[in-house]
């Protein structure tokens, strides 16, 4: 068997890893893989285990972990995610990505889109890791608004002070401002 199940006996929590100690990629698994059926799924940025291993370990406890990198993989993630939902009926889906990554935003949008395609609600939560350290829950509506730049622009025009927060987070913005 190419998958191993590990147990934290004290907490009775399970996670799935490959025999070589890595987690499977979303594209690597068959949508009817038995471990997915009724599971609490974690769809995580592939880089998260490297960005913050302790936080990754914490958010992956008790979940079947599937890694994804929309920058590296086919952009039609929503089709695979919808197929997993339809075929394996996971109990819940948690998405955790790196805040500020345009690629990671697509993973969040793909879960919302899969829900739309299927025409059914699923139990889901969205989280981002801010500056590689802080885990922050975001609403599915924040993901939806992020897809509509004219709405983001309206918010910026009404609340320009948000750009100061962006300045603290974004190297690209600071470069644009000529700060380095």
N, C-alpha and C positions, 0 to 999 in steps of 0.2 A: 504494500500500500504506500502510495507516495505522500500521503498526509499523515500527520501525527496529531493526536489529541493530547493536550497537556492539562493537568488539573492542579489547581492550588487547593490542596486538601482542606486547608483551614477555612477557605471561603467558598468552597464547592463551586468554583467558577471554571469555565472552559474557554479555550481559544484554539484556533486551528493554525498550524504552521506546516511548512514543507519540511521534509526530512533533513534538508540542509540548514534548517533554522530560520528560513525566510518565510514571509507571508505570501500567499498566492495573490496574483494580479486578477482583477475583475475579468479581464479577457481570457485568463487561463482556465477558468472553471466552467464546466458544463452547468447550464442554468437549473438542471434538476439534480445536481450533486446533493446527496442525502443530508449532508451537514447543514445545508442552507434551509431546509424545510423547517418552518416555524422558528427560525433562529432570530436572535437579535444581531443584526448585521452592522458592522462598522465599515463604511467606505471612507478610506483615509488617503490623503495625499501620500504618494510613495516616498516623498522626502521626509515626512514627519518623524519616522523612527530615527532619522539622523539629526534632524533639527532639534528635537527635544525628546530623547529616549524615555525619560522618566514620565513625562506627560503622556506620551504614546502608550506606555505600559498601563498607566492609570485609565485612559479612555478605552483601551481595548479589553480590559477585564470583563469576562463574561460574554464577550461578543465574538462572532465569527468575523475575522478581519479580511477584507478585500482591499488591496492597494490599487490605486489608479493614478495615472499621470496624463491628463488630457493633452499636454504638450507632446507626449511621446506616443500616445495611443490614438486610435481612430476617434474622430470627433462625435461619432454617433453613439456615445455612451448610453444615452437615454433608451435606445433600443435594447441593449443588453440588460440594463437595469429593469426595464419594463418586463422583459422575458423572465428575469429572476423572480420578480414580484408575482407575475402570473403563474409561473411553473412551481415555485417553491414556497409561496405564501409566507414570507418572513414575518415574524412577530413585530419587528420594528427595524427601522433604518436610521442610523446616526451617521451624519457626514461631518468629517473633521478635516479642514484644509488650512493652508497658510494664508493669512489675511494679506491682501495686496497683490496676490498672484492672479493675473488675468486668466491663467490656465485653470487654476483651482476653482475660480468662480464657475467655470463650466461644469464641474462635477456637481455643485449645488444645483445649478439650473437643470442638469440632467435628471436629478431625482424628482424635482418639481414637474418636469416635462413628462417623465414616465408615469407619474400619478395622473396627469392630464390625459395622456394617451389611453390609459387603462380605464379612465372614467370612474375611478374609485379612490377613496381616501386611504392612506396608509399612515401608520404611526411613524412619524419621522421627526428628527431634530437636526438642526444645522448649527455647527460650531466653527469658529475660526481661531487660529492661534495668532495672537497679536505680538509682533516683535519676537517671535520664537519662544515666548514665555507664557503669556496670559491666554487662558482658554475662555472664550466669550461666546455665549449662545446668540445666534441671530435668528430672526424670524424668517419663515419662508417668503413673506412679503418683501423683506429687504432684498432677497435674491431676485424676486420678480421685478422690483423697481430698478435694480442694477442693470437689467437688460434694456431699459428704456432711458437712453441718455438725455432725452429732452426733459424727463421728469427729474433726473439727477441735476440737470442744469437749473431747473426751477428751484430746487432745494438750495443750491449754491447761491442763487441770486437773493433768496430770502434769508439765508443764514451764511453770509460770507465768512464769518468767524470759523467755520468748519475747515477753511483752508489753512488756518494756523495749526489745527490738529493734523491735517495732511502733511504739512511741512515737517512736523516732528516724526512722521512715519515713513515718508517717501524720499528716498535718495533721488529718484528721477525728478520729483517736484523741486527739490532743493537745487539740483543742477539747472533746471529750467529757470529758477529764480536767480541763478548766477552765484549761489552761495558756496559752490566749490567747483 
